[in-house]
Amino acid sequence: MATITIKNIPDDLYAQLKDVAEANRRSINSEVIICIERRLATHKPNPNDIVQKARRLRKMTAAHPISEHVIEDAINAGRP
């Protein structure tokens, strides 16, 4: 398994982490792993949210279509 060293943890944050670890009867290391796992698990995008966001963006940009010519010009801008 990999090892991580975390430096310069603010004292109040460390105290909170220590209190939570004690309340959950875990070591500070185990509590940090749980916190990371929970954070990464909530970071997974929801496909329905992505679709809704795409629909909102399409509505916002519907009045401003971009042609293939405009895209090509933007890509080639600044090229010799």
A tleap script that builds the chain and sets N, CA, C and O, in Angstrom:
source leaprc.protein.ff14SB
mol = sequence {
  NMET ALA THR ILE THR ILE LYS ASN ILE PRO
  ASP ASP LEU TYR ALA GLN LEU LYS ASP VAL
  ALA GLU ALA ASN ARG ARG SER ILE ASN SER
  GLU VAL ILE ILE CYS ILE GLU ARG ARG LEU
  ALA THR HIE LYS PRO ASN PRO ASN ASP ILE
  VAL GLN LYS ALA ARG ARG LEU ARG LYS MET
  THR ALA ALA HIE PRO ILE SER GLU HIE VAL
  ILE GLU ASP ALA ILE ASN ALA GLY ARG CPRO
}
set mol.1.N position { 0.835 -1.194 0.000 }
set mol.1.CA position { 0.000 0.000 0.000 }
set mol.1.C position { 0.873 1.249 0.000 }
set mol.1.O position { 2.010 1.237 0.472 }
set mol.2.N position { 0.322 2.304 -0.531 }
set mol.2.CA position { 1.053 3.571 -0.603 }
set mol.2.C position { 1.007 4.292 0.742 }
set mol.2.O position { 0.154 4.019 1.587 }
set mol.3.N position { 1.939 5.209 0.912 }
set mol.3.CA position { 2.021 6.021 2.123 }
set mol.3.C position { 1.969 7.481 1.736 }
set mol.3.O position { 2.590 7.898 0.759 }
set mol.4.N position { 1.220 8.264 2.514 }
set mol.4.CA position { 1.121 9.709 2.291 }
set mol.4.C position { 1.542 10.417 3.566 }
set mol.4.O position { 1.155 10.019 4.664 }
set mol.5.N position { 2.329 11.456 3.417 }
set mol.5.CA position { 2.680 12.323 4.536 }
set mol.5.C position { 1.985 13.654 4.315 }
set mol.5.O position { 2.126 14.265 3.255 }
set mol.6.N position { 1.240 14.103 5.304 }
set mol.6.CA position { 0.543 15.382 5.207 }
set mol.6.C position { 1.223 16.346 6.162 }
set mol.6.O position { 1.343 16.086 7.359 }
set mol.7.N position { 1.665 17.471 5.602 }
set mol.7.CA position { 2.386 18.454 6.407 }
set mol.7.C position { 1.534 19.690 6.626 }
set mol.7.O position { 0.611 19.974 5.863 }
set mol.8.N position { 1.856 20.408 7.666 }
set mol.8.CA position { 1.258 21.714 7.974 }
set mol.8.C position { -0.254 21.671 8.159 }
set mol.8.O position { -0.968 22.559 7.695 }
set mol.9.N position { -0.737 20.638 8.838 }
set mol.9.CA position { -2.161 20.568 9.162 }
set mol.9.C position { -2.426 21.592 10.260 }
set mol.9.O position { -1.757 21.582 11.293 }
set mol.10.N position { -3.402 22.478 10.042 }
set mol.10.CA position { -3.717 23.454 11.094 }
set mol.10.C position { -4.111 22.739 12.396 }
set mol.10.O position { -4.774 21.702 12.371 }
set mol.11.N position { -3.696 23.306 13.517 }
set mol.11.CA position { -3.937 22.677 14.813 }
set mol.11.C position { -5.416 22.394 15.063 }
set mol.11.O position { -5.766 21.330 15.574 }
set mol.12.N position { -6.294 23.351 14.704 }
set mol.12.CA position { -7.722 23.137 14.952 }
set mol.12.C position { -8.286 22.010 14.086 }
set mol.12.O position { -9.163 21.270 14.532 }
set mol.13.N position { -7.795 21.874 12.864 }
set mol.13.CA position { -8.241 20.793 11.992 }
set mol.13.C position { -7.771 19.447 12.536 }
set mol.13.O position { -8.524 18.473 12.527 }
set mol.14.N position { -6.535 19.395 13.007 }
set mol.14.CA position { -6.004 18.170 13.591 }
set mol.14.C position { -6.799 17.786 14.837 }
set mol.14.O position { -7.093 16.610 15.051 }
set mol.15.N position { -7.141 18.765 15.645 }
set mol.15.CA position { -7.921 18.489 16.856 }
set mol.15.C position { -9.296 17.928 16.493 }
set mol.15.O position { -9.775 16.995 17.138 }
set mol.16.N position { -9.928 18.489 15.469 }
set mol.16.CA position { -11.232 17.966 15.018 }
set mol.16.C position { -11.090 16.533 14.524 }
set mol.16.O position { -11.902 15.671 14.861 }
set mol.17.N position { -10.065 16.281 13.732 }
set mol.17.CA position { -9.826 14.947 13.213 }
set mol.17.C position { -9.598 13.953 14.345 }
set mol.17.O position { -10.122 12.839 14.326 }
set mol.18.N position { -8.820 14.365 15.315 }
set mol.18.CA position { -8.536 13.501 16.462 }
set mol.18.C position { -9.815 13.207 17.242 }
set mol.18.O position { -10.043 12.065 17.643 }
set mol.19.N position { -10.648 14.217 17.460 }
set mol.19.CA position { -11.912 14.026 18.180 }
set mol.19.C position { -12.849 13.069 17.440 }
set mol.19.O position { -13.466 12.192 18.046 }
set mol.20.N position { -12.944 13.252 16.123 }
set mol.20.CA position { -13.822 12.380 15.328 }
set mol.20.C position { -13.289 10.947 15.338 }
set mol.20.O position { -14.058 9.994 15.455 }
set mol.21.N position { -11.985 10.804 15.216 }
set mol.21.CA position { -11.385 9.462 15.244 }
set mol.21.C position { -11.662 8.774 16.574 }
set mol.21.O position { -12.016 7.596 16.606 }
set mol.22.N position { -11.504 9.502 17.658 }
set mol.22.CA position { -11.777 8.928 18.978 }
set mol.22.C position { -13.248 8.556 19.117 }
set mol.22.O position { -13.567 7.493 19.651 }
set mol.23.N position { -14.137 9.407 18.649 }
set mol.23.CA position { -15.571 9.135 18.738 }
set mol.23.C position { -15.957 7.894 17.933 }
set mol.23.O position { -16.888 7.174 18.292 }
set mol.24.N position { -15.235 7.657 16.851 }
set mol.24.CA position { -15.515 6.493 16.006 }
set mol.24.C position { -14.651 5.285 16.352 }
set mol.24.O position { -14.707 4.254 15.682 }
set mol.25.N position { -13.848 5.430 17.413 }
set mol.25.CA position { -12.968 4.364 17.887 }
set mol.25.C position { -12.027 3.893 16.785 }
set mol.25.O position { -11.824 2.698 16.573 }
set mol.26.N position { -11.453 4.891 16.082 }
set mol.26.CA position { -10.494 4.616 15.018 }
set mol.26.C position { -9.210 5.386 15.294 }
set mol.26.O position { -9.186 6.342 16.069 }
set mol.27.N position { -8.155 4.944 14.643 }
set mol.27.CA position { -6.910 5.712 14.693 }
set mol.27.C position { -7.081 6.939 13.792 }
set mol.27.O position { -7.987 6.991 12.959 }
set mol.28.N position { -6.211 7.907 13.969 }
set mol.28.CA position { -6.257 9.092 13.116 }
set mol.28.C position { -6.009 8.677 11.663 }
set mol.28.O position { -6.661 9.192 10.754 }
set mol.29.N position { -5.084 7.764 11.442 }
set mol.29.CA position { -4.814 7.277 10.095 }
set mol.29.C position { -6.063 6.663 9.467 }
set mol.29.O position { -6.394 6.968 8.321 }
set mol.30.N position { -6.751 5.808 10.200 }
set mol.30.CA position { -7.973 5.180 9.688 }
set mol.30.C position { -9.052 6.211 9.413 }
set mol.30.O position { -9.791 6.095 8.436 }
set mol.31.N position { -9.144 7.211 10.263 }
set mol.31.CA position { -10.148 8.262 10.074 }
set mol.31.C position { -9.846 9.068 8.813 }
set mol.31.O position { -10.763 9.436 8.078 }
set mol.32.N position { -8.575 9.344 8.559 }
set mol.32.CA position { -8.192 10.065 7.346 }
set mol.32.C position { -8.563 9.244 6.113 }
set mol.32.O position { -9.074 9.794 5.137 }
set mol.33.N position { -8.316 7.949 6.145 }
set mol.33.CA position { -8.668 7.086 5.010 }
set mol.33.C position { -10.175 7.102 4.779 }
set mol.33.O position { -10.627 7.186 3.637 }
set mol.34.N position { -10.952 7.021 5.852 }
set mol.34.CA position { -12.416 7.068 5.734 }
set mol.34.C position { -12.852 8.405 5.127 }
set mol.34.O position { -13.713 8.433 4.247 }
set mol.35.N position { -12.270 9.497 5.585 }
set mol.35.CA position { -12.618 10.823 5.052 }
set mol.35.C position { -12.316 10.908 3.562 }
set mol.35.O position { -13.124 11.430 2.793 }
set mol.36.N position { -11.172 10.403 3.153 }
set mol.36.CA position { -10.799 10.429 1.741 }
set mol.36.C position { -11.744 9.559 0.921 }
set mol.36.O position { -12.201 9.974 -0.144 }
set mol.37.N position { -12.043 8.349 1.412 }
set mol.37.CA position { -12.959 7.455 0.696 }
set mol.37.C position { -14.330 8.105 0.518 }
set mol.37.O position { -14.915 8.043 -0.563 }
set mol.38.N position { -14.831 8.720 1.568 }
set mol.38.CA position { -16.155 9.353 1.489 }
set mol.38.C position { -16.141 10.518 0.507 }
set mol.38.O position { -17.089 10.696 -0.257 }
set mol.39.N position { -15.094 11.296 0.521 }
set mol.39.CA position { -15.013 12.446 -0.377 }
set mol.39.C position { -14.936 12.004 -1.826 }
set mol.39.O position { -15.603 12.575 -2.689 }
set mol.40.N position { -14.133 10.999 -2.097 }
set mol.40.CA position { -14.003 10.521 -3.468 }
set mol.40.C position { -15.273 9.827 -3.945 }
set mol.40.O position { -15.612 9.905 -5.125 }
set mol.41.N position { -15.969 9.158 -3.053 }
set mol.41.CA position { -17.218 8.489 -3.422 }
set mol.41.C position { -18.285 9.507 -3.804 }
set mol.41.O position { -19.110 9.231 -4.676 }
set mol.42.N position { -18.286 10.675 -3.172 }
set mol.42.CA position { -19.295 11.678 -3.485 }
set mol.42.C position { -18.902 12.498 -4.700 }
set mol.42.O position { -19.692 13.309 -5.184 }
set mol.43.N position { -17.692 12.296 -5.197 }
set mol.43.CA position { -17.210 13.063 -6.334 }
set mol.43.C position { -17.653 12.452 -7.666 }
set mol.43.O position { -17.515 13.095 -8.707 }
set mol.44.N position { -18.180 11.232 -7.654 }
set mol.44.CA position { -18.599 10.580 -8.889 }
set mol.44.C position { -19.759 11.346 -9.495 }
set mol.44.O position { -20.772 11.563 -8.829 }
set mol.45.N position { -19.628 11.757 -10.747 }
set mol.45.CA position { -20.709 12.526 -11.364 }
set mol.45.C position { -21.945 11.665 -11.609 }
set mol.45.O position { -21.850 10.498 -11.990 }
set mol.46.N position { -23.083 12.262 -11.383 }
set mol.46.CA position { -24.351 11.601 -11.626 }
set mol.46.C position { -24.708 11.829 -13.096 }
set mol.46.O position { -24.785 12.979 -13.528 }
set mol.47.N position { -24.928 10.771 -13.874 }
set mol.47.CA position { -25.233 10.948 -15.292 }
set mol.47.C position { -26.443 11.860 -15.545 }
set mol.47.O position { -26.443 12.629 -16.507 }
set mol.48.N position { -27.453 11.784 -14.707 }
set mol.48.CA position { -28.627 12.650 -14.880 }
set mol.48.C position { -28.267 14.115 -14.691 }
set mol.48.O position { -28.793 14.982 -15.389 }
set mol.49.N position { -27.375 14.394 -13.750 }
set mol.49.CA position { -26.931 15.776 -13.537 }
set mol.49.C position { -26.173 16.293 -14.755 }
set mol.49.O position { -26.331 17.450 -15.148 }
set mol.50.N position { -25.355 15.439 -15.346 }
set mol.50.CA position { -24.597 15.835 -16.528 }
set mol.50.C position { -25.539 16.144 -17.685 }
set mol.50.O position { -25.344 17.129 -18.396 }
set mol.51.N position { -26.561 15.308 -17.880 }
set mol.51.CA position { -27.527 15.533 -18.953 }
set mol.51.C position { -28.280 16.839 -18.728 }
set mol.51.O position { -28.467 17.617 -19.664 }
set mol.52.N position { -28.711 17.080 -17.502 }
set mol.52.CA position { -29.437 18.313 -17.206 }
set mol.52.C position { -28.564 19.544 -17.450 }
set mol.52.O position { -29.035 20.548 -17.984 }
set mol.53.N position { -27.308 19.465 -17.062 }
set mol.53.CA position { -26.392 20.582 -17.279 }
set mol.53.C position { -26.193 20.828 -18.777 }
set mol.53.O position { -26.163 21.975 -19.223 }
set mol.54.N position { -26.057 19.745 -19.550 }
set mol.54.CA position { -25.898 19.883 -21.004 }
set mol.54.C position { -27.136 20.536 -21.618 }
set mol.54.O position { -27.022 21.380 -22.507 }
set mol.55.N position { -28.304 20.146 -21.146 }
set mol.55.CA position { -29.538 20.738 -21.675 }
set mol.55.C position { -29.620 22.234 -21.351 }
set mol.55.O position { -30.044 23.032 -22.187 }
set mol.56.N position { -29.215 22.601 -20.143 }
set mol.56.CA position { -29.223 24.026 -19.779 }
set mol.56.C position { -28.256 24.814 -20.659 }
set mol.56.O position { -28.575 25.910 -21.119 }
set mol.57.N position { -27.079 24.251 -20.887 }
set mol.57.CA position { -26.090 24.923 -21.730 }
set mol.57.C position { -26.581 25.058 -23.169 }
set mol.57.O position { -26.360 26.086 -23.809 }
set mol.58.N position { -27.242 24.028 -23.672 }
set mol.58.CA position { -27.779 24.104 -25.033 }
set mol.58.C position { -28.818 25.204 -25.141 }
set mol.58.O position { -28.848 25.937 -26.129 }
set mol.59.N position { -29.671 25.326 -24.131 }
set mol.59.CA position { -30.686 26.391 -24.148 }
set mol.59.C position { -30.022 27.765 -24.126 }
set mol.59.O position { -30.453 28.681 -24.826 }
set mol.60.N position { -28.973 27.902 -23.322 }
set mol.60.CA position { -28.296 29.185 -23.195 }
set mol.60.C position { -27.590 29.591 -24.487 }
set mol.60.O position { -27.480 30.780 -24.786 }
set mol.61.N position { -27.115 28.616 -25.247 }
set mol.61.CA position { -26.336 28.930 -26.446 }
set mol.61.C position { -27.115 28.738 -27.740 }
set mol.61.O position { -26.558 28.933 -28.821 }
set mol.62.N position { -28.376 28.364 -27.661 }
set mol.62.CA position { -29.177 28.080 -28.858 }
set mol.62.C position { -29.268 29.286 -29.793 }
set mol.62.O position { -29.323 29.116 -31.011 }
set mol.63.N position { -29.284 30.479 -29.249 }
set mol.63.CA position { -29.406 31.689 -30.068 }
set mol.63.C position { -28.068 32.124 -30.662 }
set mol.63.O position { -28.007 33.111 -31.395 }
set mol.64.N position { -27.008 31.401 -30.355 }
set mol.64.CA position { -25.668 31.766 -30.822 }
set mol.64.C position { -24.982 30.569 -31.487 }
set mol.64.O position { -23.976 30.073 -30.979 }
set mol.65.N position { -25.516 30.106 -32.609 }
set mol.65.CA position { -24.896 28.939 -33.260 }
set mol.65.C position { -23.499 29.272 -33.768 }
set mol.65.O position { -23.208 30.411 -34.133 }
set mol.66.N position { -22.664 28.281 -33.784 }
set mol.66.CA position { -21.293 28.443 -34.266 }
set mol.66.C position { -21.120 27.525 -35.468 }
set mol.66.O position { -21.383 26.325 -35.386 }
set mol.67.N position { -20.685 28.084 -36.564 }
set mol.67.CA position { -20.495 27.288 -37.777 }
set mol.67.C position { -19.141 26.589 -37.750 }
set mol.67.O position { -18.251 26.929 -36.970 }
set mol.68.N position { -19.022 25.614 -38.618 }
set mol.68.CA position { -17.752 24.900 -38.739 }
set mol.68.C position { -16.637 25.864 -39.157 }
set mol.68.O position { -15.492 25.721 -38.729 }
set mol.69.N position { -16.982 26.842 -39.994 }
set mol.69.CA position { -16.006 27.838 -40.448 }
set mol.69.C position { -15.456 28.642 -39.256 }
set mol.69.O position { -14.253 28.890 -39.172 }
set mol.70.N position { -16.332 29.040 -38.355 }
set mol.70.CA position { -15.908 29.811 -37.176 }
set mol.70.C position { -14.989 28.964 -36.305 }
set mol.70.O position { -13.990 29.457 -35.782 }
set mol.71.N position { -15.330 27.695 -36.153 }
set mol.71.CA position { -14.493 26.797 -35.337 }
set mol.71.C position { -13.122 26.640 -35.978 }
set mol.71.O position { -12.105 26.716 -35.290 }
set mol.72.N position { -13.086 26.423 -37.278 }
set mol.72.CA position { -11.797 26.278 -37.971 }
set mol.72.C position { -10.957 27.538 -37.839 }
set mol.72.O position { -9.747 27.460 -37.625 }
set mol.73.N position { -11.593 28.705 -37.965 }
set mol.73.CA position { -10.862 29.970 -37.808 }
set mol.73.C position { -10.266 30.086 -36.410 }
set mol.73.O position { -9.133 30.537 -36.247 }
set mol.74.N position { -11.038 29.674 -35.399 }
set mol.74.CA position { -10.540 29.745 -34.015 }
set mol.74.C position { -9.379 28.804 -33.808 }
set mol.74.O position { -8.408 29.143 -33.131 }
set mol.75.N position { -9.473 27.614 -34.391 }
set mol.75.CA position { -8.378 26.640 -34.261 }
set mol.75.C position { -7.111 27.167 -34.932 }
set mol.75.O position { -6.009 27.033 -34.401 }
set mol.76.N position { -7.286 27.759 -36.091 }
set mol.76.CA position { -6.130 28.226 -36.864 }
set mol.76.C position { -5.617 29.598 -36.448 }
set mol.76.O position { -4.572 30.029 -36.937 }
set mol.77.N position { -6.304 30.278 -35.582 }
set mol.77.CA position { -5.888 31.605 -35.153 }
set mol.77.C position { -4.500 31.529 -34.510 }
set mol.77.O position { -4.249 30.714 -33.622 }
set mol.78.N position { -3.627 32.384 -34.974 }
set mol.78.CA position { -2.297 32.441 -34.380 }
set mol.78.C position { -1.320 31.451 -34.956 }
set mol.78.O position { -0.139 31.476 -34.609 }
set mol.79.N position { -1.784 30.574 -35.835 }
set mol.79.CA position { -0.843 29.618 -36.457 }
set mol.79.C position { -0.153 30.296 -37.637 }
set mol.79.O position { -0.766 31.102 -38.336 }
set mol.80.N position { 1.108 29.974 -37.858 }
set mol.80.CA position { 1.858 30.592 -38.968 }
set mol.80.C position { 1.355 30.129 -40.324 }
set mol.80.O position { 1.877 30.554 -41.354 }
savepdb mol mol.pdb
quit
